[in-house]
């Protein structure tokens, strides 16, 4: 967490102070996710937050997901052109699409965004209102309002993401910046004066929201006392004020004590890596297991944990096993292609895709990258398997793609590296950092892809790590 600077949001002895914010790093694809137990009011709601952008890139702020077609979800986001956009696809062909003319380039400034939706209004322009620092935006590059009584995916019984889209099939447009004082109000379309006021010098500053939240409403202050949790399951270690639960095999994570306010845990879910293509002469590297990171709301109940096994050559096409924590699924790594004299395994898609002599198999956005494309002819090269941070064959044609670093365990560790490919003269590439094998199995517990060799080389098993504040 990061301190909100007093120069951005003035404070004083009698002012309401926001002391903490939550940092979202788009390189980590970090986000918060919750799925309401039942739908609330899908026609009328308010979302308010304080936001400070870190870079001039697009990024989701708040999303209510269409899980069957994630690109048609409802969302509030900054675009790469620095404009703010609200898109409401809803449950029908009618939608809202508001894109501001105003741009928001100042990475040193805090903005209070209030989105108020009430599709029961008879006047179209009253159905969606967007406010920045207390002022309603009325100038739009694109201005389309929903039909009266349109229902949205926001506040439906679907995954909701803060900081990125969280559907299992996609993780796109991750936010890079800070969020503080997040309020979601179910059943009311409010105004900025419910969340802020004008200070003595004309600045817009926060006030404490004193109203009700409705069925699915919530408040996220991100302060140091929020989210104190106790839980059981896995191998438990301590890192300062945080407990870390590491699962290298399937089990159950059970929060036994949770706060009355929203309780979030940080997670890392890495699937099993794919098996390499066997090749006396050449073969493709196995793709790394899919890697997902973020925050998930939990309650006092048991959550089943599945840790994906590494893919085994000749079994299930060499595909790695999925790893699962609650609604979060990371997909097993794709298998590498076998050499022609060692047939029986083709390059397959996965969290990261398997390498091939032809085109490498695809990875899944937000989990990993495609396998590398090798070369045919008289001296064929098998491409490296894809990794969590780059495609196979990025560094050299037979090299596995590198994995991605995470410090959730209390130490910096690289996970989900792609396995190396092999060429006609029996030379081997280099496995991707993060457990990718080089003429060897992928590393267990890192989800690395297997490296092609003359014998069978399998993927490494995955891991699930959960972290939360306990004091």
Legacy VTK file of the C-alpha trace (Angstrom):
# vtk DataFile Version 3.0
C-alpha trace
ASCII
DATASET POLYDATA
POINTS 471 float
0.000 0.000 0.000
1.093 3.566 -0.611
0.415 6.776 1.302
-1.772 9.358 -0.396
0.244 12.576 -0.352
-1.205 15.556 1.505
-0.229 17.818 -1.405
-2.680 15.891 -3.598
-5.589 15.716 -1.154
-5.262 18.504 1.449
-5.719 17.526 5.062
-5.964 19.353 8.329
-6.829 18.904 11.966
-10.562 18.885 11.294
-10.539 17.419 7.782
-11.443 13.899 6.762
-8.166 12.200 5.864
-7.420 9.399 3.413
-4.231 7.834 4.708
-3.833 4.844 2.419
-4.227 3.769 -1.183
-3.686 0.545 -3.074
-0.985 0.358 -5.754
-1.790 -1.437 -9.023
1.200 -2.405 -11.175
0.178 -3.358 -14.714
3.348 -5.459 -15.105
1.924 -7.778 -12.425
-1.638 -7.755 -13.846
-2.826 -7.078 -10.282
-6.515 -6.489 -9.646
-9.324 -6.993 -7.135
-12.184 -9.350 -7.869
-15.533 -10.141 -6.293
-18.676 -11.951 -7.450
-21.899 -10.930 -5.656
-23.935 -13.840 -4.312
-26.983 -12.435 -6.110
-27.813 -9.536 -8.383
-28.519 -6.125 -6.905
-30.107 -3.123 -8.621
-28.784 -3.325 -12.193
-30.431 -0.073 -13.256
-29.312 2.294 -10.489
-25.897 2.484 -8.779
-22.946 4.776 -8.009
-19.194 4.135 -8.109
-16.769 6.627 -6.551
-12.997 6.473 -6.154
-9.863 8.582 -5.873
-7.314 7.655 -8.517
-3.760 8.654 -9.381
-2.379 7.406 -12.690
1.230 6.252 -12.955
1.665 6.046 -16.729
-0.152 7.166 -19.864
-1.630 3.795 -20.715
-5.167 2.505 -20.793
-6.503 0.591 -17.822
-9.742 -0.701 -16.362
-10.938 1.017 -13.186
-14.183 -0.879 -12.568
-15.668 -3.772 -14.567
-18.857 -5.817 -14.451
-18.166 -8.768 -16.688
-19.923 -10.524 -19.514
-18.189 -13.842 -18.869
-19.302 -15.393 -22.165
-17.992 -12.450 -24.225
-15.511 -10.501 -22.040
-15.038 -7.779 -24.662
-18.721 -6.853 -24.191
-18.428 -6.249 -20.464
-19.502 -3.028 -18.740
-16.539 -0.940 -17.668
-15.140 2.412 -16.617
-11.608 2.944 -17.889
-8.877 5.329 -18.920
-7.934 4.765 -22.541
-4.447 4.915 -24.044
-5.343 8.367 -25.460
-5.809 9.559 -21.840
-9.566 9.984 -22.195
-12.065 8.500 -19.754
-14.645 6.067 -21.126
-17.733 4.352 -19.751
-19.146 1.479 -21.776
-22.337 -0.311 -20.772
-23.229 -3.257 -22.961
-25.872 -4.527 -20.580
-27.912 -7.648 -21.162
-29.288 -6.491 -24.517
-28.124 -4.895 -27.745
-28.665 -1.400 -26.328
-25.726 0.198 -24.614
-24.121 3.348 -23.259
-20.876 4.689 -24.640
-19.468 7.894 -23.201
-15.930 9.017 -24.061
-14.709 12.357 -22.783
-13.123 15.109 -24.846
-11.133 15.988 -21.753
-7.808 14.194 -21.335
-6.177 13.204 -18.029
-2.397 13.254 -18.467
-1.253 14.550 -15.076
0.384 11.613 -13.279
1.002 13.763 -10.190
-2.673 14.571 -9.631
-5.374 12.732 -7.723
-8.783 12.638 -9.414
-12.086 11.892 -7.717
-14.252 10.018 -10.231
-17.954 9.558 -9.556
-20.037 7.451 -11.946
-23.799 7.682 -11.291
-26.145 5.442 -13.308
-29.945 5.498 -13.226
-31.534 4.087 -16.378
-35.038 4.604 -14.966
-34.748 8.313 -15.829
-36.961 9.535 -18.696
-34.313 11.986 -19.966
-31.524 10.083 -21.706
-28.662 12.332 -20.529
-29.726 11.818 -16.906
-29.251 8.048 -17.127
-25.447 8.187 -16.887
-23.488 11.001 -15.243
-19.726 11.224 -14.790
-18.098 13.707 -12.425
-14.416 14.582 -12.015
-13.409 16.472 -8.852
-16.985 17.562 -8.235
-17.729 18.809 -11.776
-20.061 16.971 -14.149
-18.560 16.173 -17.538
-20.871 17.313 -20.338
-18.487 17.383 -23.320
-18.018 13.986 -24.955
-16.241 12.804 -28.084
-18.738 9.933 -28.155
-22.085 10.307 -26.397
-24.561 7.423 -26.472
-26.951 6.805 -23.587
-28.732 3.534 -22.762
-32.400 2.958 -23.386
-34.668 3.550 -20.438
-34.631 0.690 -17.898
-31.575 -0.990 -19.449
-29.981 -3.444 -17.008
-26.197 -3.704 -16.796
-23.689 -6.429 -16.028
-22.472 -4.195 -13.222
-24.241 -5.328 -10.035
-25.257 -8.635 -11.618
-24.175 -12.032 -10.283
-20.973 -11.994 -12.362
-17.293 -11.318 -11.578
-16.508 -7.667 -10.915
-12.947 -6.424 -11.318
-11.221 -3.356 -9.910
-7.952 -2.522 -11.653
-8.441 -4.989 -14.516
-10.874 -7.375 -16.116
-10.982 -10.631 -14.178
-12.828 -13.150 -16.358
-10.997 -16.472 -16.497
-10.721 -16.270 -20.272
-9.201 -12.801 -20.339
-7.211 -10.326 -18.303
-6.802 -7.156 -20.285
-6.181 -3.442 -19.859
-4.599 -3.655 -16.418
-4.464 -0.365 -14.544
-1.170 1.227 -13.496
-1.613 3.637 -10.601
-3.175 4.115 -7.179
-6.761 3.801 -5.958
-8.137 5.069 -2.677
-11.489 5.533 -0.915
-13.507 3.245 -3.195
-17.282 3.287 -2.661
-19.932 1.327 -4.566
-23.560 2.171 -3.780
-26.271 -0.291 -4.823
-29.655 1.261 -5.660
-28.839 4.999 -5.574
-27.506 7.472 -8.168
-25.616 9.959 -6.001
-23.763 13.225 -6.576
-20.140 14.192 -5.849
-21.164 16.053 -2.693
-21.791 12.671 -1.076
-18.056 11.944 -1.364
-16.260 15.303 -1.457
-16.428 19.032 -0.930
-14.714 22.235 -2.031
-11.924 23.370 0.300
-10.892 26.866 1.374
-8.611 27.246 -1.643
-11.027 25.902 -4.245
-9.565 22.404 -4.174
-11.760 19.297 -4.245
-11.184 17.148 -1.161
-12.730 13.986 0.267
-15.398 13.683 2.909
-16.597 10.513 4.605
-19.585 8.907 2.917
-22.348 8.637 5.519
-25.161 6.998 3.562
-26.230 3.402 3.055
-24.685 0.907 0.627
-27.583 -1.330 -0.380
-27.445 -5.085 -1.000
-24.180 -5.342 -2.934
-22.549 -2.058 -2.007
-19.073 -1.920 -0.481
-16.396 0.394 0.863
-12.655 -0.130 0.395
-10.574 2.297 2.496
-7.329 0.284 2.021
-6.261 1.298 5.510
-3.907 -0.607 7.776
-6.683 -2.155 9.875
-8.823 -3.356 6.995
-8.637 -7.008 6.074
-7.068 -8.523 9.218
-7.568 -12.233 8.590
-6.769 -15.609 10.152
-6.822 -18.792 8.062
-5.645 -22.379 7.742
-4.378 -24.540 4.886
-1.168 -25.253 3.032
2.310 -24.471 4.360
2.098 -21.256 6.388
4.989 -18.795 6.737
5.219 -15.222 8.049
6.562 -12.128 6.299
6.309 -9.136 8.608
2.619 -8.394 9.161
1.563 -10.948 6.552
0.835 -14.676 6.520
1.629 -16.671 3.401
-0.072 -19.986 2.554
1.786 -22.043 -0.054
0.083 -24.982 -1.755
2.295 -27.341 -3.770
-0.475 -29.943 -3.788
-4.239 -29.660 -3.728
-5.949 -28.754 -0.471
-8.288 -26.242 1.178
-7.742 -22.615 2.194
-10.088 -21.716 5.054
-10.371 -18.183 6.472
-11.453 -18.619 10.083
-11.556 -14.929 11.033
-12.463 -12.115 8.652
-13.318 -8.444 9.246
-16.846 -7.130 8.954
-15.682 -4.919 6.085
-14.514 -6.421 2.795
-11.648 -8.898 3.226
-9.205 -9.403 0.375
-6.310 -11.779 -0.022
-3.493 -11.526 -2.526
-2.975 -14.600 -4.668
-0.604 -16.196 -7.155
-1.959 -19.130 -9.176
0.469 -20.970 -11.493
-0.632 -24.000 -13.502
1.453 -27.028 -14.451
3.830 -26.634 -17.393
3.415 -28.579 -20.632
5.537 -31.553 -21.674
8.149 -31.008 -24.372
7.961 -32.638 -27.770
10.278 -35.682 -27.764
12.828 -35.506 -30.529
15.870 -37.666 -31.145
16.845 -34.891 -33.491
14.407 -31.996 -32.904
11.304 -31.051 -30.917
9.415 -28.064 -29.492
9.605 -26.878 -25.888
6.641 -27.187 -23.530
4.696 -24.046 -22.694
4.750 -22.716 -19.132
1.671 -23.041 -16.948
-0.635 -20.040 -16.947
0.228 -17.453 -14.277
-2.347 -15.164 -12.672
-1.948 -12.676 -9.815
-4.375 -10.375 -8.085
-6.648 -9.850 -5.080
-9.809 -11.766 -4.264
-12.529 -11.093 -1.712
-12.965 -13.949 0.772
-15.320 -14.862 3.598
-15.210 -17.357 6.463
-15.540 -20.579 4.469
-13.377 -23.223 2.830
-11.941 -22.604 -0.645
-10.838 -25.611 -2.647
-7.299 -25.391 -4.016
-6.197 -27.383 -7.051
-2.508 -27.457 -7.985
-1.949 -28.508 -11.579
0.484 -31.317 -12.327
3.134 -30.971 -14.974
2.216 -32.365 -18.378
3.481 -35.880 -19.125
4.582 -36.865 -22.617
2.060 -39.252 -24.141
-0.632 -38.528 -21.531
-3.486 -36.112 -22.257
-1.507 -34.780 -25.197
1.253 -33.570 -22.868
-0.914 -30.740 -21.523
-0.171 -29.331 -18.058
-2.887 -29.401 -15.403
-4.941 -26.357 -14.394
-4.430 -24.696 -11.001
-7.522 -23.262 -9.292
-8.240 -20.997 -6.320
-11.950 -20.208 -5.929
-13.026 -18.413 -9.148
-9.433 -18.030 -10.378
-8.239 -20.631 -12.884
-4.795 -20.701 -14.476
-4.643 -22.949 -17.525
-2.047 -25.681 -17.906
0.850 -25.110 -20.294
0.609 -26.316 -23.868
2.627 -29.277 -25.137
5.585 -28.925 -27.480
5.600 -30.576 -30.906
7.407 -33.910 -31.322
9.982 -34.503 -34.025
8.786 -36.423 -37.099
10.558 -39.610 -36.035
9.083 -39.322 -32.517
5.490 -38.585 -33.514
2.451 -38.565 -31.316
2.436 -35.073 -29.832
1.457 -31.821 -31.515
1.984 -28.286 -30.219
-1.070 -27.238 -28.213
-2.432 -24.031 -26.771
-2.361 -23.417 -23.032
-1.601 -20.819 -20.385
1.529 -20.438 -22.493
1.660 -22.248 -25.813
3.949 -25.078 -26.889
6.816 -24.600 -29.331
6.814 -26.098 -32.820
8.723 -26.347 -36.090
5.750 -24.669 -37.733
3.808 -21.907 -35.997
3.951 -22.115 -32.204
0.686 -22.641 -30.325
-1.100 -19.691 -28.746
-1.059 -18.692 -25.089
-3.920 -17.120 -23.134
-3.965 -13.339 -22.695
-3.166 -12.377 -19.121
-1.682 -15.811 -18.341
1.183 -16.330 -20.770
2.487 -16.113 -24.311
2.647 -18.181 -27.478
5.128 -20.920 -28.168
8.003 -20.160 -30.508
7.984 -20.850 -34.235
10.933 -22.950 -35.353
12.278 -23.694 -38.827
11.968 -26.649 -41.163
14.196 -27.694 -44.036
17.423 -29.676 -43.809
18.271 -28.572 -40.274
14.925 -28.116 -38.459
14.774 -26.225 -35.164
11.990 -26.722 -32.627
10.712 -23.450 -31.146
10.858 -22.792 -27.412
7.733 -22.929 -25.261
6.025 -19.686 -24.297
6.591 -18.131 -20.864
4.640 -15.815 -18.576
6.436 -12.662 -19.767
7.380 -13.399 -23.379
6.825 -15.752 -26.286
9.040 -18.727 -26.950
11.989 -18.117 -29.300
12.143 -14.424 -28.327
15.818 -14.514 -27.308
16.925 -17.258 -29.725
14.976 -19.640 -31.919
15.137 -22.613 -29.542
14.957 -20.694 -26.249
11.954 -20.867 -23.966
10.136 -17.674 -23.094
11.063 -16.139 -19.754
8.701 -16.296 -16.798
7.502 -13.458 -14.603
8.763 -12.336 -11.218
6.602 -12.224 -8.097
7.462 -11.373 -4.484
4.269 -12.747 -2.941
6.262 -15.429 -1.086
8.352 -12.783 0.675
11.244 -13.292 -1.756
11.616 -12.455 -5.418
10.936 -15.611 -7.451
10.461 -16.059 -11.204
7.663 -18.450 -12.210
6.343 -19.999 -15.423
9.301 -20.163 -17.796
8.937 -21.932 -21.149
10.867 -25.080 -22.034
13.649 -25.093 -24.621
13.402 -26.546 -28.099
15.877 -28.871 -29.846
17.300 -28.936 -33.368
18.355 -31.529 -35.933
21.983 -31.778 -34.777
20.725 -32.490 -31.224
21.721 -29.085 -29.859
19.388 -27.658 -27.235
18.130 -24.181 -26.520
18.017 -22.506 -23.113
14.967 -22.859 -20.886
13.176 -19.660 -19.934
13.889 -18.196 -16.500
11.283 -19.471 -14.069
11.741 -23.218 -14.312
11.812 -23.801 -18.065
13.709 -27.007 -18.817
16.686 -27.362 -21.174
16.711 -31.010 -22.338
15.124 -31.647 -18.913
11.845 -31.522 -17.047
10.347 -28.185 -16.081
10.830 -27.242 -12.427
8.131 -28.402 -10.015
6.496 -25.623 -8.026
7.306 -23.067 -10.748
5.135 -24.365 -13.584
8.023 -24.521 -16.046
7.658 -26.152 -19.454
9.676 -29.240 -20.318
12.764 -28.886 -22.555
12.884 -31.110 -25.633
15.302 -34.082 -25.516
15.675 -37.536 -27.030
13.717 -38.991 -24.098
10.503 -37.893 -22.399
10.683 -34.539 -20.623
7.695 -33.373 -18.649
6.374 -30.066 -17.380
6.842 -28.835 -13.839
3.945 -28.758 -11.400
2.270 -25.498 -10.481
1.739 -23.687 -7.205
-0.913 -21.609 -5.412
0.207 -18.934 -2.921
-2.177 -16.809 -0.838
-1.098 -13.832 1.266
-2.960 -11.589 3.699
-2.414 -9.222 6.592
-2.838 -10.915 9.960
-1.878 -8.118 12.378
LINES 1 472
471 0 1 2 3 4 5 6 7 8 9 10 11 12 13 14 15 16 17 18 19 20 21 22 23 24 25 26 27 28 29 30 31 32 33 34 35 36 37 38 39 40 41 42 43 44 45 46 47 48 49 50 51 52 53 54 55 56 57 58 59 60 61 62 63 64 65 66 67 68 69 70 71 72 73 74 75 76 77 78 79 80 81 82 83 84 85 86 87 88 89 90 91 92 93 94 95 96 97 98 99 100 101 102 103 104 105 106 107 108 109 110 111 112 113 114 115 116 117 118 119 120 121 122 123 124 125 126 127 128 129 130 131 132 133 134 135 136 137 138 139 140 141 142 143 144 145 146 147 148 149 150 151 152 153 154 155 156 157 158 159 160 161 162 163 164 165 166 167 168 169 170 171 172 173 174 175 176 177 178 179 180 181 182 183 184 185 186 187 188 189 190 191 192 193 194 195 196 197 198 199 200 201 202 203 204 205 206 207 208 209 210 211 212 213 214 215 216 217 218 219 220 221 222 223 224 225 226 227 228 229 230 231 232 233 234 235 236 237 238 239 240 241 242 243 244 245 246 247 248 249 250 251 252 253 254 255 256 257 258 259 260 261 262 263 264 265 266 267 268 269 270 271 272 273 274 275 276 277 278 279 280 281 282 283 284 285 286 287 288 289 290 291 292 293 294 295 296 297 298 299 300 301 302 303 304 305 306 307 308 309 310 311 312 313 314 315 316 317 318 319 320 321 322 323 324 325 326 327 328 329 330 331 332 333 334 335 336 337 338 339 340 341 342 343 344 345 346 347 348 349 350 351 352 353 354 355 356 357 358 359 360 361 362 363 364 365 366 367 368 369 370 371 372 373 374 375 376 377 378 379 380 381 382 383 384 385 386 387 388 389 390 391 392 393 394 395 396 397 398 399 400 401 402 403 404 405 406 407 408 409 410 411 412 413 414 415 416 417 418 419 420 421 422 423 424 425 426 427 428 429 430 431 432 433 434 435 436 437 438 439 440 441 442 443 444 445 446 447 448 449 450 451 452 453 454 455 456 457 458 459 460 461 462 463 464 465 466 467 468 469 470
